């Protein structure tokens, strides 16, 4: 199941990177983020060189920490739920700078 989620995230990131608004949002932006699922699985994202990479496992000193469950993450990546709705329903918790949080909402 975790491999399916990783494949989904990578596919949806590729789709997002084809969008002009995503390219503009990450232009010159370098950040790291960790996604921690309720079941303990972790994934990390690296935004660098106008690209976004996602891998399984944690990362030291991430710029952002995201906590959620697999179902919510799937819905977010499939655009079946907005990040705002997930935050309001407390299905998504994000810690990071206000500037980063504002920027990340323009990526997908």
C-alpha angles and dihedrals in degrees: 000000000000091000089054091053092049091050091048093050092048092048093049092046089054089052090048092050089057089063119093093222090056092049090051092047095055098037105133092348119136119186142140127216136183124212113205116192122208090248090059100256115137135202128182131210127206119196108194140132091016091301137101121218126186126196137172117260137039132296131213119252100356119195090225134027119204123189125189145117127272095252092054093046090052091050091049094051092044089049091238090125131029122232089239092056091046091050093048091049089048090238090122130045121187127185120189142094118314090240092054092047091052092048097047093057088065094055100074 
